[in-house]
Structure formats: structure tokens, C-alpha cells
Amino acid sequence: MIDENIAQIRAFNRYYTSVIGLLDKYLNSDFSLTEVRIMYELYHYPQGMTASGLIELLNLDKGYLSRILRSFEKKQLIEKRQDNKDKRSYYLQLSETGKTIFSELSNTSQQKIVHLLSSLSDEQINELVGHMNGISSILKTSNLKKNEK
């Protein structure tokens, strides 16, 4: 029974990642899903985030994040600002170029979802969103219980 459930969850994950364009490069851009997720976090923290904050939030390997950030610097997607209190720490922010690229990717993602939903009725959309909220709720509750132990 458990093996069958796991197989079904994995099959759904493969299906959904394909449907929303997450395989290989994010939405056929030059960026991986992880890179776009880092841009997302930096975009939504305009005051900046430290690398250690990103590592903790996204559960990333320090070396992997370091390579991504070096690449972002070369492409001039991020800016670094030294912490006034701790001179060893830097706050990372998206540059204007980074914000523009992230906004374009976000708009493309938005349009892809609009297209995906366009063939569904309002009732089907509400049912789909309800199921997604149910999945999130179950997993959040499960993680809260796991973290309490």
C-alpha cells in the first residue's frame, strides 16, 4: 500500500513539473528552478538577505549556493551590501537587471498558469485549488508535528 502511494505521488510530481515547465531550465530560460527560487526570495526581501539566510530558508548546500551567487555576480543580477554590525556578513539584493529578469520570469510563469487554467471551468479551478490547499495543509501539519519531536 505504501509503495503504491509513493509511486503515485512520484508520478504526479513528474507530471506536474513537466506541465509547468520545471524540467531542465525554468520556463526555457537560462536559469534552473533553484536559481529562480533564490531570485524570488531576494525579490521579496528588498532589504536584502544573507547567504546564510538563504541556506536556512531554502535548505541549500553552502557550496552550491556559493556557485550560484558567483554566477549571479558575473551576470550582474545581484548586489552585495556589507552588514554595518558584522563586517563579515553581506546582504544580497537583486540588482535592477536581476529585478527585471525575475519580473519577466514571473510574468511568464503567470501566463503559463493562466493558459493551463483556461480550458477549465470555474468549478474545476476551485476544485483544483482546494486540492492543492489540502495537500499543503496536510504536509504543513505533518512537518509541524515532526519538528515538535
N, C-alpha and C positions, 0 to 999 in steps of 0.2 A: 504493500500500500504506500509506504513512504517513498520507495524508489519510483513508483508510478507518479506520485505528486511532484517529486523532484524533476522528473523527466518533463512533465507538463509545464512546470514553471520555467525550466530552461528553454523549452520550445517557444513559450510565449516571449521570453526575453530576446531570443534570436529573431523572432518575427517582428517584434516591436522596434528593436534597434534598426532593423532593415527598413521598416516602414518610415521611420522618422529621420533616416539618413545619418546614422551614427557610425556606420561601418567605415573603416579606414580613416578618411578625413571628414571632419564635421561639415555636413552640407556641401560637400565637394569644394571646400575651402582649402587653404594651406595649413589648417590647424586641426589638431586632434581634439577629441572631446575634453580631455584633461586640460589642454591649453585654453580652450574656450571657457571651461568652468573657472579657471583661475582668472581670466578676464572678467567673467561675470562677477566674481567676488570683489575684485578690485574696482569694478564699475559701481558696485553697490556700497562700497566703503570709500567714498570720495576723500575722506580724511586720511586714507591710506591704511595698509595692513603690513605687518612684519612678515618675513618669510616663515618664522616660527608659528605665527598665527595661521597662515595658510596651511602649513603642515598639519597643525592640530585640527583645523576645521575640515580639511579635505582628506585627512589621513594619508598624506603623501610621503613617499620616501624623500629624505633630505637631498640626496644626490640627484634624484630625478627632478625635483623642483628647481634645484640649482641650475641644471642644464636648461630647463625651460626658461628660467629667468634670464640666463645669459643670452639665449636666443631672442627673447623679447627686447633685451637691451640693444642687441645688434640691429634689430628691426625698428628700434626707437618707439616701441609700444608702451614702455613704462618709464617712469622717472623715480629716482630714489631721493628721499629726504632724511637726513640724519636726525635721530631722536635727540632732542635737547637734553634729556636726563641721562640717557645711556648712549654714549658716543659710539658704542659697538653695534647698536641697532639702527636699522634703516626702515623707514616707512616706504612702501611701494605704492605707486599710484599709476593709473593709466595716463599716458600722455594724450594729447589731443588726437594724434594719429591712432593710438590704441582705442580711444573712445569711439572714434569714427568707425574703425573696423568692427569693434564689438557691436555697435548700433546696427551696422549693416547685417551682421550675422544674426542678431536678434530679430531684425525685421524679416529676414529670410526664413528663420525658424517659425515666426508668427504666421507668415503667409503659407508655409507648408502645412501647418496645423489647420488653418482656415480651409485650405484645399482638401485636406483629409476629412474634415467635418462637413464639407459642402454637400456631399451626397447623403448625409444622414438627416433624419427628421429631428425636430426639437426634442421629442420624446427619447429618441435613441441617444442624442447627445447628453441629455440629463441622466440617462441610464449609464452611459459610459463614464461620465464624470463621477457619478455616485459610486460605481465600482472602483474607480481609481482612488477616491477618498476612502473607501472601505479598506483597500489594500494598504494605503498609507497609515490609516488608523491602527490596523492590526499590527503592522510592523513597528510603528512607534511604541505601542503598548508593550510589545514583546521586548523591544530594546530597553525601555524604561525598567522593566522587571529584571532583565539581565544585568543592567548597570547597578541596580539596587543590591544585588547579591554580593 
